[in-house]
Amino acid sequence: MTSEIHCTQFTEPYPEPGADRAANYTLPVLIITIVQAYRPFHSFLLLFLLLFAFFANILIVIVLWQKEMRKVGVNVTMMLIAFCDFGCSVAALGQMTLRNYSL
């Protein structure tokens, strides 16, 4: 009996909004409302942030690649961080493209 799950979330879901037991569940209703309002804009906001990160990191690497800027260790570190963030934005753009155009 010690291997049983002691979490009631799996056995007792939130009651339907408007039911008697739902009086104390205003926070989940608020969260659900916010999520439903945000959901149509999620793809556009994500695409904007990814494209901004893509181009901003390219510009940062170009600026910090100049010979005068490479002499300082902090600038080299910032350039490497921008390069890694560029890789993350490319991977996220690829994932978003595959998610939108896959079967």
N, C-alpha and C positions, 0 to 999 in steps of 0.2 A: 503494500500500500504506500510505501514511501516514494514510489516512482510516479505517483499521480501528479497531474498538473494542478497547482493550487491557484491558478489565475482564473478569475471568474469572467474575464473578457471573452474567452472562447465559449463559455457555456451560457452566459447571460448577456446578450447584445444590448445595445442601447435601445430603449423603448422608442416607439414612433413618436414624432413630435405631435403634441396636442393630447397625448394620453395622460392619465393621472400620474404615472410614474415618471413622466418626462418633466415635471416641474423643476427638478434640481439639475437638469441637463441643458442649461442655457449656453454654456461654453461650447459643447459639441455642435449645437445648432448654429452658433455664431461661426465656428470654424468651417462647418459645411457650407454656410452661405458665402463666406469669403472665398473658399476654394471654387465653388461653382461660378462665382463672378469672375475669378481670375483665369479659370481654365481656357476660355476662348483666346486670351491674350498671351498665354504661356509660350506658344511657338514663336510668335513675333518678337516678344521680349528676349527670348533665348537666342534667336537668330541675330538680333541687333547686338546683344552683348558679345556673341561669338565673333561677329564680323568686326566689331570695334576692337576686341582683343587681338584679332588676327592682324589688322593693319597697324594698330598702335605698337605692337611688339616688333613688327617689321621696322617701323620708324625708329624705335628705341635701339634696336641692334645696329641699324645704319649709322645713327649718330654716335653710338658708343664704339663703333668699329674704327673710327678715325684714329690715326696714329697718335695724336696728342692725348686722346681720351684713354687709350689703352695703357698708358704709363702708370695710371693709378689703380691700385688693386680693387678699390671699391667699385670703380667703373667696370672693371672686368667681371666682378661678381654680379653687378646689376645686368650686364650684357648676357651672362650665362643664365640668370634668372629669366630674363626676357626671352631668351632662346627656348628654354624649357616651357615657359608659358605659351609660346608660339606653338610648340609641339602639342601641348594640351588642347589649344584652340583648334588646331588642324584635326586632331583625333575627334573632338566633339562635333566639329562640322561634318566629318565623315560619318559619325554615328547618327547625327540628325538627318543627313541625306539618306542613309540606308534605311532608317526608320520610316521616313516619309515615302520612299519609293520602293519598298520591299513588299512582297505579297503578304 
